[in-house]
Amino acid sequence: MAWFSLHLLHLLWAAAGTGTWARSSCSVPQAAQHLVDGLQVLLEDSVSSAAPPNPSVLIAMNLAGALNAEARELLADRLGAGDSAGLSVGQLALTIMALNSSCRDPGNKVSVLYGQMEAWPPSSPSATAWTFYGPSLAVLALCQEHPGRALPVAARLAKILAAGLSPFNTDTGAMVTLALTCMHSKIPEGSEEGYRALFSQVLRDVVENISMRIKDNGIIGDVYSTGLAMQALSVTPEPPNKEWDCKKTMDTILKEIEQGKFHNPMSIAQILPSLKGKTYLDVPYVSCSPGHQVQPTLPSQPSPVPTSASNITVAYTINNQLKGVELVFNETIDVSVKDGSVLLVVLEEAQRRNPMFKFVTTMTSWGPVVSSINNIAESVHDRTYWQFLSGKTPLNEGVADYTPRDHEHITANFTQY
């Protein structure tokens, strides 16, 4: 079926109500709407020709109703012109969804994704949870394109998950839920009833697991996984036994926004759809009719009085005790930086003072990630990476976003997953 015809069919489905998902949602109070508007402006201002094109950002912009048409078109143009070669199944799936949400033809990207998923091998029992994040995104993208063609791939994923071969984290569970909810609602007529039973079984187990990660304040997993989890819990056909208090989650997230917790574009892209009452299941039904979006009027903030920032001291340890790795070490250095500096500045100062603290970063959609310290590099094959901790608590922000406190002890620990 030609892409234009498929898109027209999507519009007809939406008009007929097919795009309306059963939701358990809550809305942002009018008094807090300026916080959401501020996030959206910050997200759209992050789009530039110099920054790598991020499909998650474009999806969030379109679901929220893009305010900056120029930024939206720039991002869609760059994603459409990009080569599929070298993209993971998750990146390719997000690109397809981003283009569809912009009413752009994804071209041969859909066929490439389907081919990759046909060759996707069953995961071993030792596979990490993230092994299933990308394939779940792929199932969701293919479900929105052609549910019948996606059915065997979705069933294969569900059977592996049902066998208990997947470790669990909140983000992966949320993406599995969105993908299988899409498939559950679009099983082609005449298909075996066993598909619905399979998807229902996995959805029950995964959603129940997500619900066990709801904290007393409403945060699900951690503050940055809550956005995707909200999407999942709001549309699942298999609600958890423990009732989810959406309002409590929303109130806590709004407090976190007010405290400046969301400033990384990727973190905003994850939370913004839920703040707008949307999910990734709404991607095929985004309206692309031309319209004039009015930039929100944000409340003016008093200009801060310039002050001379004092210095803080951060203890920074690099540690590698893994057997089989050539170089074993545990070294600590006290680093003095300006108060308010991000962790990346601490690493740079440590490197300047002692070459043993030399490090390398790799750019990702979440910003720079430390991939090597003291010439010891992460390895997908060996399943190793550099994990950063404050005391004994893993950081849930990247080195370019986390702001250490005075006398805090930060450890970079070479870890195997």
C-alpha positions in Angstrom: 0.0 0.0 0.0 1.4 3.4 -0.9 2.4 5.6 2.0 -0.1 8.3 1.2 -2.9 5.8 1.1 -1.7 4.4 4.4 -1.6 7.8 5.9 -5.1 8.6 4.7 -6.3 5.4 6.3 -4.7 6.4 9.5 -6.6 9.7 9.4 -9.8 7.9 8.7 -9.2 5.6 11.6 -8.6 8.6 13.8 -11.8 10.3 12.6 -13.7 7.1 13.4 -12.3 6.9 16.9 -9.8 4.1 16.3 -7.0 6.3 17.6 -8.7 6.8 20.9 -7.1 4.6 23.5 -8.7 3.7 26.8 -6.8 5.8 29.2 -6.2 6.3 32.9 -4.8 9.7 32.8 -4.6 13.0 34.6 -4.0 16.5 33.4 -1.7 19.4 34.3 -3.5 22.0 36.4 -3.8 25.3 34.6 -1.7 27.0 37.3 1.2 24.7 36.4 0.8 24.9 32.6 3.6 27.5 32.4 6.0 24.8 33.6 5.1 22.5 30.7 5.2 25.4 28.2 8.7 26.2 29.5 9.9 22.6 28.9 8.5 22.6 25.4 10.2 25.8 24.5 13.5 24.5 26.0 13.1 21.3 24.0 12.4 23.1 20.7 15.3 25.6 21.3 17.7 22.6 21.5 17.1 21.8 17.8 19.9 23.1 15.6 21.8 22.1 12.4 24.8 21.6 14.6 23.2 19.1 17.0 22.7 15.4 16.0 19.1 15.0 14.9 17.1 13.2 17.7 13.9 11.4 16.6 12.6 11.3 20.2 12.7 15.1 20.3 10.7 15.3 17.0 8.1 12.8 18.3 7.6 14.7 21.5 7.3 18.0 19.6 4.6 16.6 17.3 2.7 14.9 20.0 2.7 18.1 22.0 1.9 20.3 19.0 5.1 21.9 17.8 5.4 25.7 18.5 8.4 26.2 16.3 7.6 25.1 12.8 11.0 25.9 11.5 12.7 23.6 14.1 10.2 20.8 13.4 10.9 21.0 9.6 14.6 21.1 10.1 14.6 18.0 12.3 12.2 16.1 9.9 14.3 17.0 6.9 17.5 15.8 8.5 16.0 12.6 9.8 14.4 11.9 6.4 17.7 12.4 4.6 19.6 10.3 7.0 21.0 6.9 6.0 19.6 3.8 7.8 22.9 2.1 7.7 24.5 1.9 11.1 21.3 2.6 13.0 20.2 0.2 15.7 16.6 -1.3 15.4 15.6 1.1 18.2 17.0 4.2 16.5 15.5 3.2 13.1 12.1 2.6 14.7 12.2 6.0 16.4 13.1 7.6 13.1 10.2 6.0 11.3 7.8 7.1 14.1 9.3 10.6 14.0 8.8 10.9 10.3 5.2 9.5 10.5 4.4 12.0 13.2 5.5 14.7 10.8 3.4 13.2 7.9 6.6 12.4 6.1 7.1 9.2 4.1 9.7 7.0 5.8 10.6 5.4 2.5 12.5 2.2 2.6 13.3 2.6 6.3 10.3 0.4 7.1 11.5 -2.5 4.9 15.0 -2.1 6.4 13.6 -2.3 9.9 11.4 -5.3 9.1 14.4 -7.1 7.6 16.5 -6.4 10.7 13.7 -7.7 13.0 13.3 -10.9 10.9 17.0 -11.5 11.5 16.7 -10.6 15.2 18.1 -13.6 17.2 16.4 -15.0 20.3 18.1 -13.5 23.3 20.0 -15.6 25.8 19.0 -15.9 29.4 21.9 -13.5 30.3 20.7 -10.8 27.9 20.3 -7.4 29.5 16.9 -5.6 29.7 18.1 -3.1 27.1 18.3 -6.0 24.6 14.5 -5.8 24.5 14.1 -2.1 24.5 15.0 -1.5 20.8 13.1 -4.5 19.5 10.0 -3.4 21.4 10.3 0.0 19.7 10.6 -1.8 16.4 7.4 -3.8 17.1 5.6 -0.6 18.0 6.8 1.1 14.8 5.9 -1.9 12.6 2.5 -2.2 14.4 1.7 1.3 13.4 2.8 0.7 9.8 1.3 -2.8 9.1 0.0 -4.8 12.1 -0.4 -8.0 10.1 3.3 -8.0 9.0 4.3 -7.1 12.5 2.4 -10.0 14.1 5.1 -12.8 13.8 7.8 -10.4 15.0 5.7 -9.3 18.0 4.8 -12.9 18.8 8.4 -13.9 18.8 9.3 -11.0 21.2 6.4 -11.9 23.5 7.3 -15.6 23.7 10.8 -14.8 24.7 9.5 -12.4 27.4 6.9 -14.9 28.5 9.7 -17.5 29.0 11.2 -15.2 31.6 14.5 -14.7 29.7 14.5 -10.9 30.1 15.8 -9.0 33.1 13.5 -6.0 33.8 13.8 -2.3 34.1 11.1 0.4 34.0 12.0 1.9 30.6 12.0 -1.5 28.9 8.8 -2.6 30.6 7.1 0.6 29.5 8.2 0.1 25.9 7.1 -3.5 25.9 3.7 -2.4 27.2 3.3 0.2 24.5 4.3 -2.2 21.7 2.1 -5.1 22.8 -0.8 -2.8 23.6 -0.7 -1.7 20.0 -0.5 -5.3 18.8 -3.2 -6.4 21.2 -5.6 -3.8 19.7 -4.7 -4.5 16.1 -4.6 -8.3 15.7 -5.8 -8.8 12.1 -9.2 -10.5 11.8 -8.9 -14.2 11.2 -5.6 -14.5 13.2 -5.2 -17.2 15.8 -6.8 -16.3 19.1 -3.6 -17.5 20.8 -1.9 -14.2 19.8 -4.3 -12.2 22.0 -3.9 -14.6 24.9 -0.1 -14.4 24.5 0.0 -10.6 24.4 -2.4 -10.4 27.4 -0.2 -12.7 29.5 3.0 -10.7 28.8 1.2 -7.4 29.4 -0.2 -8.6 32.7 3.2 -9.7 33.9 5.1 -6.6 32.7 2.5 -4.1 33.9 2.4 -5.7 37.3 6.2 -5.4 37.4 6.0 -1.7 36.5 3.4 -1.1 39.2 5.8 -2.6 41.8 8.2 0.2 41.0 5.8 3.0 41.9 7.2 4.8 44.9 5.2 6.5 47.6 5.5 9.9 46.0 4.3 8.6 42.6 7.6 8.4 40.8 7.9 5.2 38.8 11.4 3.7 38.8 13.2 7.0 38.8 12.3 10.5 37.8 13.5 10.0 34.2 11.8 6.7 33.6 8.5 8.0 34.9 7.4 9.6 31.6 7.4 6.3 29.6 5.9 4.4 32.5 3.0 7.0 32.6 2.4 6.3 28.9 2.3 2.6 29.5 0.1 2.6 32.6 -2.4 5.0 30.9 -3.1 2.7 27.9 -2.6 -0.9 29.0 -5.6 -3.2 28.5 -4.3 -5.2 31.5 -4.2 -2.8 34.5 -2.1 -3.8 37.5 -3.6 -5.1 40.7 -2.3 -2.0 42.6 -4.2 1.0 41.5 -2.0 3.8 40.1 -2.6 7.3 41.5 -1.8 9.3 38.3 -2.5 12.6 40.0 0.2 11.9 42.7 2.7 11.0 39.9 1.8 14.2 38.0 2.1 16.4 41.1 5.5 15.0 41.9 6.8 15.4 38.3 5.6 19.0 38.3 7.5 19.7 41.5 10.6 18.1 39.9 10.2 20.4 36.8 9.9 23.4 39.1 13.1 22.5 40.7 14.9 22.3 37.3 15.2 18.6 37.2 14.4 18.4 33.5 16.8 20.3 31.3 18.4 17.7 29.1 16.5 17.6 25.8 16.1 13.8 25.9 14.7 13.8 29.4 12.2 16.5 28.3 11.3 14.4 25.2 10.5 11.4 27.5 8.2 13.3 29.9 6.5 15.9 27.6 4.0 13.5 25.9 2.6 12.4 29.2 2.3 16.0 30.4 0.2 16.7 27.2 -2.0 13.6 27.7 -0.4 11.8 24.8 1.5 8.5 24.2 3.6 6.9 21.4 0.4 5.1 20.4 -0.9 8.5 19.2 1.9 8.9 16.6 -0.2 7.8 13.6 -3.0 10.3 14.5 -1.0 13.5 14.8 -2.7 16.2 12.8 -0.3 17.8 10.2 -2.8 20.4 9.0 -1.2 23.8 8.8 -2.0 26.0 11.7 -0.5 28.8 13.6 0.8 27.8 17.0 1.0 30.6 19.4 4.2 30.8 21.5 3.2 30.6 25.2 3.7 33.6 27.3 6.0 32.5 30.1 6.1 34.2 33.5 9.0 36.5 33.8 11.6 35.5 36.3 13.6 38.1 38.2 17.2 38.3 37.0 19.5 36.7 39.5 22.0 39.0 41.2 25.5 38.2 39.9 27.6 36.6 42.6 31.1 35.3 42.7 30.7 31.5 42.8 32.7 29.9 45.6 34.6 26.7 45.1 33.6 23.2 46.3 35.7 20.1 46.8 34.6 16.8 45.2 36.3 13.5 46.0 36.6 11.5 42.7 37.5 7.8 42.6 38.2 5.7 39.5 37.9 2.0 40.3 38.5 -1.2 38.2 38.6 -4.5 40.0 37.2 -6.8 37.3 39.1 -10.0 36.7 40.5 -10.5 33.3 41.0 -6.8 32.7 44.7 -6.0 32.2 44.9 -2.9 34.5 43.5 -3.0 38.0 43.4 0.2 40.0 41.6 2.2 42.6 42.6 5.9 42.7 41.1 8.9 44.4 41.7 12.6 43.8 40.2 15.7 45.5 39.1 18.2 42.9 38.2 21.8 43.5 35.7 23.3 41.0 33.2 26.2 41.0 30.0 25.6 42.9 27.3 24.7 40.4 29.7 22.9 38.0 28.5 19.7 36.4 30.3 16.4 36.9 32.0 16.7 33.5 33.9 19.7 34.8 35.1 17.6 37.8 36.4 14.9 35.4 38.1 17.4 33.2 39.9 19.0 36.2 41.0 15.5 37.5 42.3 14.7 34.0 44.2 18.0 33.9 45.9 17.3 37.2 46.6 13.6 36.8 46.9 11.7 33.5 45.7 8.5 35.2 42.2 10.1 35.2 42.2 10.5 31.4 38.8 9.8 30.0 36.9 9.6 26.7 33.2 10.4 26.0 30.8 9.1 23.4 28.0 11.3 22.3 24.5 9.8 22.7 20.9 11.2 22.5 21.2 11.8 26.2 24.4 13.7 25.9 28.0 12.6 26.4 28.6 9.2 28.1 32.0 8.3 29.5 33.2 5.3 27.5 36.8 5.0 28.7 38.8 5.9 31.8 42.6 5.4 32.1 42.6 3.6 28.8 40.0 1.0 30.0 37.1 1.2 27.5 33.6 -0.2 27.8 32.8 -3.2 25.7 29.5 -4.5 24.4 31.1 -7.9 23.8 32.4 -8.1 27.4 29.3 -6.4 28.7 31.3 -3.8 30.6 30.7 -0.1 31.2 31.6 2.8 33.5 29.0 3.3 36.2 29.0 6.5 38.2 27.9 6.6 41.8 27.4 9.1 44.6 28.5 7.2 47.6 26.9 3.9 46.9 24.0 5.2 44.9 24.1 5.1 41.1 23.6 8.4 39.4 20.5 8.8 37.3 21.8 11.8 35.4 24.7 12.0 32.9 28.1 13.6 33.5 27.0 16.8 31.6 23.8 17.1 33.7 24.6 16.0 37.3 25.8 18.7 39.7 27.9 17.5 42.6 27.6 18.9 46.1 30.5 20.1 48.3 32.4 17.2 49.8 30.5 14.6 47.7 32.3 11.4 46.9 31.8 10.4 43.2 33.0 7.0 42.0 33.5 5.8 38.5 33.3 2.0 38.8 34.1 -0.3 35.8 31.2 -2.7 36.0 29.9 -5.8 34.2 26.2 -6.2 33.5 
